[in-house]
Amino acid sequence: MSGQFFLSLAVTAATAFALAAPVLATPASAAGPTVSVTYSEDFSEKLTEDYGEREKRVLEDMVGSSLRRELPATVTRVEVELVDAVPNRPTFEQMGNEPGLSFSSFGVGGAELKGRAFDASGAIVGEVTYRWYSNDIVWSQHAWVWEDADRAIDRFAQELADDVTD
């Protein structure tokens, strides 16, 4: 067998280990609560028609990861309504639908969310409505698509965690 075969095998094994390492290092308890995200009627329409399905998954992932990071282990389930979210940059769907937009376009963004946290018995242990939109375009030119919405989601998760522990 050639040295190139063993080098290829070593690279494949190292790659497999590198991809598996974060999963192996995460304890089962780090999974956190079950998070369900719904959308207000107005935002659901805006999301479908303007922002695109891809962005729906991005927002759901942001909400889920923020809540799992912030909430205590006593919370087993969270219901979130995303009332509104505004991106800092055009989404892929928007750029495809409006030829004048580019990824260089930017503006202020943010989000509004409502959420309830439940414990294992099904009792509501926290409830928060949070709304935050940037008021300064200066920082927007350096932002990714959902920068301000991500900040609002993180603050929402912190507020809900504070409400749970009070």
C-alpha positions as CSV (number, residue, x, y, z in Angstrom):
1,M,0.0,0.0,0.0
2,S,1.2,3.5,-0.8
3,G,2.0,6.2,1.7
4,Q,-0.7,8.4,-0.1
5,F,-3.4,5.8,1.0
6,F,-2.3,6.0,4.6
7,L,-2.2,9.8,4.5
8,S,-5.7,9.9,3.0
9,L,-6.9,7.5,5.7
10,A,-5.4,9.7,8.4
11,V,-7.0,12.8,7.0
12,T,-10.4,11.1,6.8
13,A,-10.1,9.9,10.4
14,A,-9.0,13.3,11.7
15,T,-11.9,15.0,9.9
16,A,-14.4,12.5,11.3
17,F,-13.0,13.1,14.8
18,A,-13.1,16.9,14.5
19,L,-16.7,16.8,13.3
20,A,-17.7,14.4,16.2
21,A,-15.8,16.1,19.0
22,P,-18.3,18.9,19.7
23,V,-21.1,16.3,19.8
24,L,-19.1,14.1,22.1
25,A,-18.1,17.0,24.4
26,T,-21.7,18.2,24.9
27,P,-23.4,16.5,27.9
28,A,-27.0,15.2,27.4
29,S,-28.3,17.8,29.9
30,A,-27.1,20.6,27.6
31,A,-29.9,19.9,25.2
32,G,-32.1,22.2,27.2
33,P,-35.8,22.8,26.8
34,T,-38.0,22.0,23.9
35,V,-38.6,25.3,22.0
36,S,-41.6,25.9,19.7
37,V,-41.7,29.0,17.6
38,T,-44.8,30.4,16.1
39,Y,-45.3,33.7,14.2
40,S,-47.8,36.5,14.4
41,E,-50.1,36.6,11.4
42,D,-48.5,39.8,10.0
43,F,-45.0,38.5,10.5
44,S,-45.8,35.1,9.1
45,E,-47.0,36.8,5.9
46,K,-43.9,39.1,5.7
47,L,-41.6,36.1,6.4
48,T,-43.2,34.0,3.6
49,E,-43.6,36.7,1.0
50,D,-40.5,38.9,1.6
51,Y,-37.8,37.2,3.7
52,G,-38.1,33.6,2.5
53,E,-38.3,30.1,4.0
54,R,-34.5,30.0,4.6
55,E,-34.8,32.9,7.0
56,K,-37.5,31.2,9.0
57,R,-35.1,28.4,9.9
58,V,-32.3,30.9,10.7
59,L,-34.6,32.8,13.1
60,E,-35.9,29.6,14.7
61,D,-32.3,28.4,15.3
62,M,-31.3,31.8,16.8
63,V,-34.3,31.7,19.2
64,G,-33.7,28.0,20.2
65,S,-30.0,28.4,20.8
66,S,-30.4,31.6,22.8
67,L,-33.1,30.1,25.0
68,R,-31.2,26.8,25.6
69,R,-28.1,28.8,26.5
70,E,-29.9,31.2,29.0
71,L,-32.6,29.2,30.7
72,P,-32.1,27.1,33.8
73,A,-32.4,23.3,33.7
74,T,-35.8,23.5,35.5
75,V,-37.4,24.8,32.3
76,T,-38.5,21.9,30.0
77,R,-40.5,23.6,27.4
78,V,-40.8,27.1,25.9
79,E,-43.4,28.6,23.6
80,V,-42.3,31.7,21.7
81,E,-44.3,33.9,19.3
82,L,-42.1,35.9,17.0
83,V,-44.2,39.0,16.5
84,D,-41.8,40.8,14.2
85,A,-38.2,40.8,13.0
86,V,-36.4,43.2,10.7
87,P,-33.1,42.3,9.1
88,N,-30.1,44.6,8.8
89,R,-29.3,43.5,5.3
90,P,-31.6,42.2,2.5
91,T,-32.2,38.4,2.7
92,F,-31.5,36.2,-0.3
93,E,-35.2,36.2,-1.2
94,Q,-35.4,40.0,-1.1
95,M,-32.3,40.4,-3.3
96,G,-33.8,37.9,-5.8
97,N,-37.1,39.7,-5.8
98,E,-35.8,43.3,-5.9
99,P,-33.0,43.8,-8.4
100,G,-31.9,47.2,-6.8
101,L,-30.9,45.5,-3.6
102,S,-27.5,44.1,-2.9
103,F,-25.8,42.7,0.1
104,S,-24.1,46.1,0.5
105,S,-27.5,47.6,1.4
106,F,-28.1,47.9,5.1
107,G,-30.4,49.5,7.7
108,V,-31.5,49.2,11.3
109,G,-33.2,46.0,12.5
110,G,-34.6,44.3,15.6
111,A,-37.3,42.0,16.8
112,E,-40.3,41.6,19.0
113,L,-41.0,38.4,20.8
114,K,-43.4,36.9,23.4
115,G,-42.6,33.8,25.3
116,R,-43.7,31.5,28.1
117,A,-41.5,29.0,29.9
118,F,-42.9,25.8,31.5
119,D,-41.4,23.4,34.1
120,A,-41.8,19.6,34.0
121,S,-45.2,19.7,35.6
122,G,-46.5,22.0,32.9
123,A,-46.8,25.1,35.1
124,I,-45.8,28.4,33.6
125,V,-42.6,29.5,35.4
126,G,-41.9,32.6,33.3
127,E,-43.6,34.9,30.8
128,V,-42.0,37.8,28.9
129,T,-42.8,40.2,26.0
130,Y,-39.7,41.9,24.7
131,R,-39.2,44.4,21.9
132,W,-36.0,46.0,20.7
133,Y,-35.1,47.8,17.5
134,S,-31.8,49.6,16.8
135,N,-32.1,53.4,16.5
136,D,-28.7,54.0,15.0
137,I,-27.7,53.1,11.5
138,V,-24.0,53.7,12.2
139,W,-23.4,50.2,13.4
140,S,-25.5,48.6,10.7
141,Q,-22.9,48.8,7.9
142,H,-20.9,46.2,9.8
143,A,-23.8,43.9,10.7
144,W,-24.8,40.5,9.3
145,V,-28.4,40.0,8.0
146,W,-30.0,39.4,11.4
147,E,-27.5,41.2,13.7
148,D,-30.1,43.5,15.5
149,A,-32.7,40.8,15.6
150,D,-30.2,38.4,17.1
151,R,-29.4,41.0,19.8
152,A,-33.1,41.3,20.5
153,I,-33.5,37.5,20.7
154,D,-30.6,37.2,23.1
155,R,-32.0,40.0,25.3
156,F,-35.4,38.3,25.2
157,A,-33.8,35.0,26.4
158,Q,-32.0,36.8,29.2
159,E,-35.3,38.5,30.3
160,L,-37.1,35.2,30.3
161,A,-34.4,33.5,32.3
162,D,-34.5,36.4,34.8
163,D,-38.3,36.0,35.1
164,V,-37.9,32.3,35.7
165,T,-35.4,32.7,38.4
166,D,-37.2,35.6,40.2
